[in-house]
Amino acid sequence: MKVTSDLFIFILDDPPEEIELQVLSSTSAATCKAPSQDAGAEEDLSDSGAGPSAGSTSLGASSVGSKVCVADEAPPIPLEEGRGLVESLFDIKNKRVHSHYTCRFNNCSSISHTESQRMKTLTDKFKHDWLFEKTVSFDLHVGVWWLVFVEGEGMYCLLCRKHKQVNQQNKSDKFVVLPSIRLRKAAVTDHGGCDTHTRSWETESQQRRGSIIHRELEKKRSTHFTAVHKAFGCAYFLARENVANRKFLPLINFLEDVGVPDVKYFEHRSQGSIREVFLTIGETIQKTVIERIKRSGVFGVLVDDVTDAAALEQMITFVQFVDTEENKAAVAFLGTKDVLESHESANAEALLDNFTELLDTCGLELSNIHGLCSDGASVMLGARNGFAARLKRLPGCGKVLAFHCVCHKLALACCDTSADLKAIKGVEEVLLSVWKWLSYSPKRTAAFVKAQLAIKGMDGAKSPAAQQSVCRKLKRACHTRWLSFDAAVKTVYDDFWAVLQTLSAFESCPVATGLLKKMKCPKFLGIIIILKNVLPHLAELSTKFQTSTLNFAQVQPAIDDAKDKLQNITQSNIVCKELKADLHPQHGQFRHTGIVLKGDVEGQVAGLVHKYTDALCENIDRRFAGSLPVMSALSIFDPEALPTPQSPLFSSYGSDKVDVLAAHFFEESQEQQNELRAEWGKFKYDLHTNLKSQLQSDTLTGSATQWCLERIIALKTSYGHVFPLLVHIAKVALVLPLSNAWPERGASKVKLIKNRLRTRLGGDMLNALLCMSINGPPVNSPESRSMLTSAVETWFAQKKRHGSKKLAEDRKNQQRVQRAIAKLRQLYAPPHPEEEAPTHPEEEARMDQDQESQAADEEVEINHLRVLEREDAASVAKAIMGETPPDSESDSDSDDYETMY
């Protein structure tokens, strides 16, 4: 086949949804030879398998003006599509129609006996086998078996009849309107190569290409919501992993390149749209959190301030509330505010203004705040003009209980003890100096690693993995990092010999010489052993205080346990025993250091142990002594402290504490105070009979008081009617925040997200990223998928976007189906009067108003249904499903595509 053309259209051999059209221009003219009409040409075509000519290099179809030549054979159309085409163009109900599609479907292999008798008188007779000969009745260009034979009439062309093509010269409509009665194979092949048939398959080919684009647009439209949902998932993944927002488009492009379905249909790739994606996800999560807080009714707040990488003073706020689904206390991030955005300094007034503005934005009431926890700074907990004092002076906030964070109290107690004992303070300074001396020099760090390997007999270990498994780095000793001091002492003790060897290797360094002189003595080692035994108990106590929802009932038992362990260290004399064992001249692990234990040193170390543990206990008691009377009064919810009803103390048990609670929570109502006392008198019996017996059978994960409070909240449905005031107090007791650990974690998260490479993050984006990182559910969890679906719907509803019309159409179709079904029931199955349910007057008025607003649409639908009622049930069903008649003006989707794309 010789082909030279002005325009080549290459159709790649891909699935329909992946077809790409490439247009290349050429300057040469083109001619297209029709298939040969003689028998020899027919045999050549049959032998070659109807494939492209040997000299053809085209990959697809070429056209000159209106003519197109196809080098590759088009795939046959499906049987159902061909049969439907025949049925739409011929009267198969009243006539016997033979075609490749209908005969294959009906297993027909010959014409009828009546038609055979009729054709006996004719010279040329129709052969049924022509319908299945590929070289006779199959069009290679479009993959259609075009020959149709109608008994009693003649032969037709399926393509020419579909596109109503006639001969341009003599206007003959044979094979189209009039049948061809020249029943010869040559007549069939002649028509297959004529200009009329060529125009038919050209038109069909153009429509096929248009249908491919149509299907591509349909898929793009149908999968738009899925594509946006996957893009939202990518944004959520980046936020959860603290990856920069600018990596969103590279991630989308990468997923598109590796073939993730439907991602390529996400078109909202402008910077404004991407920003709205992140903000919408954050707002969706924050909305869910706010709804949970509102269902709780009461809550406590945890407030702290932090300076971010852009040197902005950020006030970060968390909320502790009762999760009504789990009936337990929960903590969630609420928001951040730039304190200096509208104020000149970060004083208490500025913090309070920003705090109240944040609560107003979230729709939370100030009167529902019952607890406040902060780090103890004067700007927060100042007695007169601090943040807490100003908050209590606001209307409805007089009952707020302000707490100094227990973690900060413990850290301050430890700092006070170290400051009072110069020996302990000197050791801390030496540890910090050693860490700096090693960390600031790669050469010294490498020498420290070699010393560790030599001591442990692994001089030949060259791989980094082997070195990491054996060697340790020193930790920085810092009181502001609550758990770092314990880790620093532990690493120095474990590698004490290696540290001394490293210092001695740098004799020319005066800093190393001075540190070696201070460390190479028995007293220094004794103090290290003291800290090694004492600090783990303080670190354990700090870890307990850093739990997500610390309850007031857990504080005092944890403090008493830590104090008992500290006193045990003194009584057991374990420090002196370990010091003797470590410096034993034959078996001690530090016998090679050259340190010799003298008698007076052992006595000094033993006296220092007593001073250090006693000072710690005194400072802890002093820092935690100022407990509020209300906190002490809440101990009435401890079932284990309740005496038996037979005891004479039972009748008066808790009366004085209930008076304190009544005066605090119901100061303005004497009636409610009396009701609380009456409820307590009844609740004591229930506490002994029911709750105390359940406590003995349940496994405790916390204190008995916490278990009792959570049990009361879980049974609030029954207890709420009998003891409403006690249930309210129990809920308040669960939301009182005692530890400021969550704001400290939030401050770390702020510095992790808004680092020195992302200093231009705005306040709204920072809030959204913090909501996703702290409050968001895990990626790929059912909760995250549900949240992302809600976020996508919100994003589409914010303003008119590509794809929002589809959502509106889906909702409209659902309403249309419901209305159509209701009207069909009225038309075909009207209810009997005695079966009709009574309707409330207000509901009836609302239904009448809705019917009036939709009267025009319903009238059109009912008229259409009544017309279809005369036809068949299938048409009625189609009308219910929202389909329109083929001749309807709304059958065209061109307007929809112009609006969508």
Buried (B, 14 or more C-beta within 10 A) or exposed (E): BEBEBBBBBBBEEEEEEEBEEEEEEEEEEBEBEEBBEEEEBBEEBEEEEEEBEEEBEBBBBBBBEEBBBBBBBBEBBEBEEBBEBBBEBBEBEEEBBBBBBBBBBEEBEEBEEEBEEBBEEEEEEBBBEBBBBBBBBBBBBBBBBBBBBBBEBBBBBBBBBBBEBBBEEEEEBBBBEEBBEBBBBEBBBBBBBBEBBBBBBBBBBBBBBEEBEEEBBBBBBEBBBBBBBBBBBBBBBBBBEBEEBEBBBEBBEEBBEEEBEBBBBBBBEEEEBBBBBBBBBBBBBBBBBBEBBBEBBBBBBBBBBBEBBBEBBBBBBBBBBBBBEEBBBBBBBBBBBBBBEEBEEBBBBBBBBBBEEBBEEBEBEBBBBBBBBBBBBEBBBBEEEBBBBBBBEBEEBEBBBBBBBBBBBBBBBBBBBBEBBEBBBBBBEBBBBBBEBBEEBEEBBEBBBBBBBEBEEBEEBEEEEEBEEBBBBBBBBBEEEBBBBBBBBBBBBBBBBBBBBBBBBBEEBEEBEBBBEBBBBBBBBBBBBBBBBBBBBBBBBBBBBBEEBBBBBBBBBBBEBBBEBBEEBBEEEBBBEBBEEBBEEEEBBBBEBEBEBEEEBBEBBBEBBEBBBBBBBBBBEEBBEEEBEBBEBBBBBBBEEBBEEEEEEBEEBBEEBBBBBBBBBBEEEEEBBEBBBEBBEEBBEBBBEEBBEEBEEEEEEBBBBBBBBBBBBEBBEEBBEEBBBBBBBBBBBBBBBBBBBBBBBBBEBBBEBBBEEBEEBEBBBBBBBBBBBBBBBEBEEEEBBEBBBBBBBBBBEEEEBBBBBBBEEEEEEEEBBEBBEEBBEEEEEEEEEEEEEEEEEEEEEEEEEEEEEBEEEBEEBBEBBEEBBEEEEEBBEBBBEEEEBEEEEEEEEEEBBEEBE
